[in-house]
Amino acid sequence: MYTHSINKMQKSKTPNHIIFNFNSSIDIHQWRIVDDVVMGGRSRGKMELDEEGFGVFSGEISLENNGGFSSVRYQPKPISVSNFTKIVVSLQGDRKNYQLRIKNSISNSHSYIANFSTTGDWQNISINLEDMYPKFRGRRLDIPNFAHDKIEEIAFLIGNKNEELFKLRLESITLM
């Protein structure tokens, strides 16, 4: 069994803010899947809890009909990030590459993204908020990196231009 404590992470002067902590009694129905089917593709993702209470974003990527991505999105009540500089995700991946995506406003069409690689082991992926850059439909935008005071959406996306199965286990998402 995986034994890890989020408290082992580097501490800051401001207490950490847990955005989402997956466990067997948490409701994950607020996490919604958005696949390439919105553009005619055939990829299929799903979000569920496993027997240990971890969130599991998994599925299959298809390149048919110009497809090639799957994402899972969560829209919490607006979260103030003015006292935080990074977002840390405790996860176990499948040796594939993913994106963490955030929006400061759900009305924005673009997201701020950071790419990360998974090793197959449990990892704490630490991303500086100011390093997250704006992207829309795969194109980087010519506007500044994330420099906002709130987050209204968090998402994970896989789109490696490969037909592949994927599985990302999530323990927690924390602001530091």
TORROKOL-137381 format. One record per residue (C-alpha): residue number from 1; residue in three letters; z, x, y. Coordinates in steps of 0.25 Angstrom, whole numbers. Last residue first. Layout:
// TORROKOL-137381
<atom><i>NUM</i><aa>ALA</aa><w>Z</w><u>X</u><v>Y</v></atom>
...
// end
This chain:
// TORROKOL-137381
<atom><i>176</i><aa>MET</aa><w>-6</w><u>7</u><v>104</v></atom>
<atom><i>175</i><aa>LEU</aa><w>-13</w><u>-6</u><v>101</v></atom>
<atom><i>174</i><aa>THR</aa><w>-12</w><u>-10</u><v>86</v></atom>
<atom><i>173</i><aa>ILE</aa><w>-21</w><u>-16</u><v>75</v></atom>
<atom><i>172</i><aa>SER</aa><w>-15</w><u>-17</u><v>62</v></atom>
<atom><i>171</i><aa>GLU</aa><w>-17</w><u>-16</u><v>47</v></atom>
<atom><i>170</i><aa>LEU</aa><w>-32</w><u>-18</u><v>45</v></atom>
<atom><i>169</i><aa>ARG</aa><w>-40</w><u>-16</u><v>32</v></atom>
<atom><i>168</i><aa>LEU</aa><w>-55</w><u>-13</u><v>35</v></atom>
<atom><i>167</i><aa>LYS</aa><w>-65</w><u>-16</u><v>23</v></atom>
<atom><i>166</i><aa>PHE</aa><w>-80</w><u>-15</u><v>23</v></atom>
<atom><i>165</i><aa>LEU</aa><w>-92</w><u>-17</u><v>14</v></atom>
<atom><i>164</i><aa>GLU</aa><w>-105</w><u>-11</u><v>19</v></atom>
<atom><i>163</i><aa>GLU</aa><w>-119</w><u>-12</u><v>24</v></atom>
<atom><i>162</i><aa>ASN</aa><w>-120</w><u>-2</u><v>34</v></atom>
<atom><i>161</i><aa>LYS</aa><w>-123</w><u>-2</u><v>49</v></atom>
<atom><i>160</i><aa>ASN</aa><w>-108</w><u>2</u><v>51</v></atom>
<atom><i>159</i><aa>GLY</aa><w>-103</w><u>-11</u><v>57</v></atom>
<atom><i>158</i><aa>ILE</aa><w>-89</w><u>-14</u><v>55</v></atom>
<atom><i>157</i><aa>LEU</aa><w>-81</w><u>-21</u><v>66</v></atom>
<atom><i>156</i><aa>PHE</aa><w>-66</w><u>-23</u><v>69</v></atom>
<atom><i>155</i><aa>ALA</aa><w>-62</w><u>-32</u><v>80</v></atom>
<atom><i>154</i><aa>ILE</aa><w>-51</w><u>-34</u><v>91</v></atom>
<atom><i>153</i><aa>GLU</aa><w>-52</w><u>-44</u><v>102</v></atom>
<atom><i>152</i><aa>GLU</aa><w>-45</w><u>-48</u><v>115</v></atom>
<atom><i>151</i><aa>ILE</aa><w>-40</w><u>-34</u><v>119</v></atom>
<atom><i>150</i><aa>LYS</aa><w>-34</w><u>-31</u><v>132</v></atom>
<atom><i>149</i><aa>ASP</aa><w>-32</w><u>-22</u><v>144</v></atom>
<atom><i>148</i><aa>HIS</aa><w>-46</w><u>-16</u><v>144</v></atom>
<atom><i>147</i><aa>ALA</aa><w>-52</w><u>-2</u><v>145</v></atom>
<atom><i>146</i><aa>PHE</aa><w>-61</w><u>-2</u><v>132</v></atom>
<atom><i>145</i><aa>ASN</aa><w>-73</w><u>7</u><v>135</v></atom>
<atom><i>144</i><aa>PRO</aa><w>-81</w><u>6</u><v>147</v></atom>
<atom><i>143</i><aa>ILE</aa><w>-95</w><u>-2</u><v>148</v></atom>
<atom><i>142</i><aa>ASP</aa><w>-108</w><u>3</u><v>143</v></atom>
<atom><i>141</i><aa>LEU</aa><w>-108</w><u>-5</u><v>130</v></atom>
<atom><i>140</i><aa>ARG</aa><w>-110</w><u>1</u><v>116</v></atom>
<atom><i>139</i><aa>ARG</aa><w>-119</w><u>-7</u><v>108</v></atom>
<atom><i>138</i><aa>GLY</aa><w>-116</w><u>-12</u><v>94</v></atom>
<atom><i>137</i><aa>ARG</aa><w>-116</w><u>-27</u><v>98</v></atom>
<atom><i>136</i><aa>PHE</aa><w>-107</w><u>-24</u><v>110</v></atom>
<atom><i>135</i><aa>LYS</aa><w>-99</w><u>-12</u><v>112</v></atom>
<atom><i>134</i><aa>PRO</aa><w>-88</w><u>-7</u><v>121</v></atom>
<atom><i>133</i><aa>TYR</aa><w>-80</w><u>6</u><v>119</v></atom>
<atom><i>132</i><aa>MET</aa><w>-66</w><u>8</u><v>113</v></atom>
<atom><i>131</i><aa>ASP</aa><w>-61</w><u>21</u><v>118</v></atom>
<atom><i>130</i><aa>GLU</aa><w>-52</w><u>15</u><v>128</v></atom>
<atom><i>129</i><aa>LEU</aa><w>-44</w><u>8</u><v>117</v></atom>
<atom><i>128</i><aa>ASN</aa><w>-41</w><u>20</u><v>110</v></atom>
<atom><i>127</i><aa>ILE</aa><w>-43</w><u>18</u><v>95</v></atom>
<atom><i>126</i><aa>SER</aa><w>-33</w><u>21</u><v>84</v></atom>
<atom><i>125</i><aa>ILE</aa><w>-37</w><u>18</u><v>69</v></atom>
<atom><i>124</i><aa>ASN</aa><w>-25</w><u>19</u><v>61</v></atom>
<atom><i>123</i><aa>GLN</aa><w>-30</w><u>22</u><v>47</v></atom>
<atom><i>122</i><aa>TRP</aa><w>-27</w><u>17</u><v>32</v></atom>
<atom><i>121</i><aa>ASP</aa><w>-37</w><u>24</u><v>23</v></atom>
<atom><i>120</i><aa>GLY</aa><w>-52</w><u>21</u><v>20</v></atom>
<atom><i>119</i><aa>THR</aa><w>-56</w><u>30</u><v>31</v></atom>
<atom><i>118</i><aa>THR</aa><w>-60</w><u>21</u><v>42</v></atom>
<atom><i>117</i><aa>SER</aa><w>-69</w><u>24</u><v>54</v></atom>
<atom><i>116</i><aa>PHE</aa><w>-67</w><u>19</u><v>68</v></atom>
<atom><i>115</i><aa>ASN</aa><w>-76</w><u>14</u><v>79</v></atom>
<atom><i>114</i><aa>ALA</aa><w>-70</w><u>9</u><v>92</v></atom>
<atom><i>113</i><aa>ILE</aa><w>-75</w><u>-4</u><v>100</v></atom>
<atom><i>112</i><aa>TYR</aa><w>-74</w><u>-11</u><v>113</v></atom>
<atom><i>111</i><aa>SER</aa><w>-81</w><u>-25</u><v>111</v></atom>
<atom><i>110</i><aa>HIS</aa><w>-92</w><u>-32</u><v>118</v></atom>
<atom><i>109</i><aa>SER</aa><w>-95</w><u>-47</u><v>120</v></atom>
<atom><i>108</i><aa>ASN</aa><w>-83</w><u>-48</u><v>128</v></atom>
<atom><i>107</i><aa>SER</aa><w>-77</w><u>-62</u><v>128</v></atom>
<atom><i>106</i><aa>ILE</aa><w>-66</w><u>-58</u><v>119</v></atom>
<atom><i>105</i><aa>SER</aa><w>-60</w><u>-49</u><v>130</v></atom>
<atom><i>104</i><aa>ASN</aa><w>-55</w><u>-35</u><v>128</v></atom>
<atom><i>103</i><aa>LYS</aa><w>-63</w><u>-33</u><v>115</v></atom>
<atom><i>102</i><aa>ILE</aa><w>-60</w><u>-24</u><v>104</v></atom>
<atom><i>101</i><aa>ARG</aa><w>-68</w><u>-18</u><v>92</v></atom>
<atom><i>100</i><aa>LEU</aa><w>-63</w><u>-8</u><v>81</v></atom>
<atom><i>99</i><aa>GLN</aa><w>-76</w><u>-3</u><v>74</v></atom>
<atom><i>98</i><aa>TYR</aa><w>-77</w><u>1</u><v>60</v></atom>
<atom><i>97</i><aa>ASN</aa><w>-82</w><u>13</u><v>52</v></atom>
<atom><i>96</i><aa>LYS</aa><w>-80</w><u>13</u><v>36</v></atom>
<atom><i>95</i><aa>ARG</aa><w>-71</w><u>21</u><v>27</v></atom>
<atom><i>94</i><aa>ASP</aa><w>-65</w><u>8</u><v>22</v></atom>
<atom><i>93</i><aa>GLY</aa><w>-54</w><u>5</u><v>32</v></atom>
<atom><i>92</i><aa>GLN</aa><w>-39</w><u>4</u><v>32</v></atom>
<atom><i>91</i><aa>LEU</aa><w>-33</w><u>0</u><v>45</v></atom>
<atom><i>90</i><aa>SER</aa><w>-23</w><u>2</u><v>56</v></atom>
<atom><i>89</i><aa>VAL</aa><w>-29</w><u>-1</u><v>69</v></atom>
<atom><i>88</i><aa>VAL</aa><w>-25</w><u>6</u><v>82</v></atom>
<atom><i>87</i><aa>ILE</aa><w>-29</w><u>2</u><v>96</v></atom>
<atom><i>86</i><aa>LYS</aa><w>-27</w><u>11</u><v>107</v></atom>
<atom><i>85</i><aa>THR</aa><w>-23</w><u>13</u><v>122</v></atom>
<atom><i>84</i><aa>PHE</aa><w>-12</w><u>2</u><v>124</v></atom>
<atom><i>83</i><aa>ASN</aa><w>-4</w><u>-3</u><v>136</v></atom>
<atom><i>82</i><aa>SER</aa><w>-16</w><u>-11</u><v>142</v></atom>
<atom><i>81</i><aa>VAL</aa><w>-20</w><u>-17</u><v>128</v></atom>
<atom><i>80</i><aa>SER</aa><w>-16</w><u>-31</u><v>131</v></atom>
<atom><i>79</i><aa>ILE</aa><w>-20</w><u>-40</u><v>119</v></atom>
<atom><i>78</i><aa>PRO</aa><w>-28</w><u>-53</u><v>122</v></atom>
<atom><i>77</i><aa>LYS</aa><w>-24</w><u>-63</u><v>111</v></atom>
<atom><i>76</i><aa>PRO</aa><w>-31</w><u>-58</u><v>98</v></atom>
<atom><i>75</i><aa>GLN</aa><w>-45</w><u>-59</u><v>95</v></atom>
<atom><i>74</i><aa>TYR</aa><w>-48</w><u>-52</u><v>81</v></atom>
<atom><i>73</i><aa>ARG</aa><w>-62</w><u>-48</u><v>76</v></atom>
<atom><i>72</i><aa>VAL</aa><w>-67</w><u>-44</u><v>63</v></atom>
<atom><i>71</i><aa>SER</aa><w>-81</w><u>-37</u><v>62</v></atom>
<atom><i>70</i><aa>SER</aa><w>-93</w><u>-36</u><v>53</v></atom>
<atom><i>69</i><aa>PHE</aa><w>-106</w><u>-28</u><v>56</v></atom>
<atom><i>68</i><aa>GLY</aa><w>-120</w><u>-25</u><v>50</v></atom>
<atom><i>67</i><aa>GLY</aa><w>-130</w><u>-36</u><v>52</v></atom>
<atom><i>66</i><aa>ASN</aa><w>-144</w><u>-35</u><v>56</v></atom>
<atom><i>65</i><aa>ASN</aa><w>-148</w><u>-46</u><v>46</v></atom>
<atom><i>64</i><aa>GLU</aa><w>-142</w><u>-38</u><v>34</v></atom>
<atom><i>63</i><aa>LEU</aa><w>-134</w><u>-26</u><v>37</v></atom>
<atom><i>62</i><aa>SER</aa><w>-122</w><u>-31</u><v>30</v></atom>
<atom><i>61</i><aa>ILE</aa><w>-107</w><u>-27</u><v>31</v></atom>
<atom><i>60</i><aa>GLU</aa><w>-97</w><u>-32</u><v>21</v></atom>
<atom><i>59</i><aa>GLY</aa><w>-83</w><u>-37</u><v>22</v></atom>
<atom><i>58</i><aa>SER</aa><w>-69</w><u>-32</u><v>26</v></atom>
<atom><i>57</i><aa>PHE</aa><w>-59</w><u>-34</u><v>37</v></atom>
<atom><i>56</i><aa>VAL</aa><w>-45</w><u>-33</u><v>30</v></atom>
<atom><i>55</i><aa>GLY</aa><w>-32</w><u>-36</u><v>37</v></atom>
<atom><i>54</i><aa>PHE</aa><w>-21</w><u>-30</u><v>30</v></atom>
<atom><i>53</i><aa>GLY</aa><w>-10</w><u>-39</u><v>24</v></atom>
<atom><i>52</i><aa>GLU</aa><w>-8</w><u>-31</u><v>11</v></atom>
<atom><i>51</i><aa>GLU</aa><w>-16</w><u>-42</u><v>2</v></atom>
<atom><i>50</i><aa>ASP</aa><w>-28</w><u>-41</u><v>12</v></atom>
<atom><i>49</i><aa>LEU</aa><w>-29</w><u>-49</u><v>25</v></atom>
<atom><i>48</i><aa>GLU</aa><w>-43</w><u>-54</u><v>28</v></atom>
<atom><i>47</i><aa>MET</aa><w>-55</w><u>-52</u><v>37</v></atom>
<atom><i>46</i><aa>LYS</aa><w>-69</w><u>-54</u><v>33</v></atom>
<atom><i>45</i><aa>GLY</aa><w>-83</w><u>-47</u><v>36</v></atom>
<atom><i>44</i><aa>ARG</aa><w>-97</w><u>-51</u><v>31</v></atom>
<atom><i>43</i><aa>SER</aa><w>-110</w><u>-44</u><v>36</v></atom>
<atom><i>42</i><aa>ARG</aa><w>-122</w><u>-53</u><v>35</v></atom>
<atom><i>41</i><aa>GLY</aa><w>-129</w><u>-51</u><v>49</v></atom>
<atom><i>40</i><aa>GLY</aa><w>-135</w><u>-62</u><v>58</v></atom>
<atom><i>39</i><aa>MET</aa><w>-129</w><u>-59</u><v>71</v></atom>
<atom><i>38</i><aa>VAL</aa><w>-116</w><u>-66</u><v>69</v></atom>
<atom><i>37</i><aa>VAL</aa><w>-117</w><u>-62</u><v>55</v></atom>
<atom><i>36</i><aa>ASP</aa><w>-114</w><u>-48</u><v>59</v></atom>
<atom><i>35</i><aa>ASP</aa><w>-99</w><u>-51</u><v>57</v></atom>
<atom><i>34</i><aa>VAL</aa><w>-88</w><u>-57</u><v>65</v></atom>
<atom><i>33</i><aa>ILE</aa><w>-75</w><u>-59</u><v>57</v></atom>
<atom><i>32</i><aa>ARG</aa><w>-63</w><u>-65</u><v>64</v></atom>
<atom><i>31</i><aa>TRP</aa><w>-48</w><u>-60</u><v>64</v></atom>
<atom><i>30</i><aa>GLN</aa><w>-40</w><u>-72</u><v>69</v></atom>
<atom><i>29</i><aa>HIS</aa><w>-39</w><u>-76</u><v>55</v></atom>
<atom><i>28</i><aa>ILE</aa><w>-30</w><u>-64</u><v>52</v></atom>
<atom><i>27</i><aa>ASP</aa><w>-17</w><u>-71</u><v>51</v></atom>
<atom><i>26</i><aa>ILE</aa><w>-6</w><u>-61</u><v>48</v></atom>
<atom><i>25</i><aa>SER</aa><w>4</w><u>-63</u><v>36</v></atom>
<atom><i>24</i><aa>SER</aa><w>-2</w><u>-52</u><v>27</v></atom>
<atom><i>23</i><aa>ASN</aa><w>-2</w><u>-42</u><v>38</v></atom>
<atom><i>22</i><aa>PHE</aa><w>-12</w><u>-37</u><v>49</v></atom>
<atom><i>21</i><aa>ASN</aa><w>-6</w><u>-32</u><v>62</v></atom>
<atom><i>20</i><aa>PHE</aa><w>-14</w><u>-36</u><v>74</v></atom>
<atom><i>19</i><aa>ILE</aa><w>-13</w><u>-31</u><v>88</v></atom>
<atom><i>18</i><aa>ILE</aa><w>-1</w><u>-23</u><v>86</v></atom>
<atom><i>17</i><aa>HIS</aa><w>3</w><u>-18</u><v>100</v></atom>
<atom><i>16</i><aa>ASN</aa><w>9</w><u>-4</u><v>100</v></atom>
<atom><i>15</i><aa>PRO</aa><w>21</w><u>-2</u><v>109</v></atom>
<atom><i>14</i><aa>THR</aa><w>18</w><u>5</u><v>122</v></atom>
<atom><i>13</i><aa>LYS</aa><w>22</w><u>20</u><v>123</v></atom>
<atom><i>12</i><aa>SER</aa><w>13</w><u>23</u><v>111</v></atom>
<atom><i>11</i><aa>LYS</aa><w>16</w><u>26</u><v>97</v></atom>
<atom><i>10</i><aa>GLN</aa><w>7</w><u>33</u><v>87</v></atom>
<atom><i>9</i><aa>MET</aa><w>5</w><u>25</u><v>74</v></atom>
<atom><i>8</i><aa>LYS</aa><w>16</w><u>25</u><v>64</v></atom>
<atom><i>7</i><aa>ASN</aa><w>21</w><u>11</u><v>68</v></atom>
<atom><i>6</i><aa>ILE</aa><w>8</w><u>5</u><v>62</v></atom>
<atom><i>5</i><aa>SER</aa><w>15</w><u>8</u><v>49</v></atom>
<atom><i>4</i><aa>HIS</aa><w>7</w><u>11</u><v>36</v></atom>
<atom><i>3</i><aa>THR</aa><w>9</w><u>8</u><v>22</v></atom>
<atom><i>2</i><aa>TYR</aa><w>-3</w><u>5</u><v>14</v></atom>
<atom><i>1</i><aa>MET</aa><w>0</w><u>0</u><v>0</v></atom>
// end
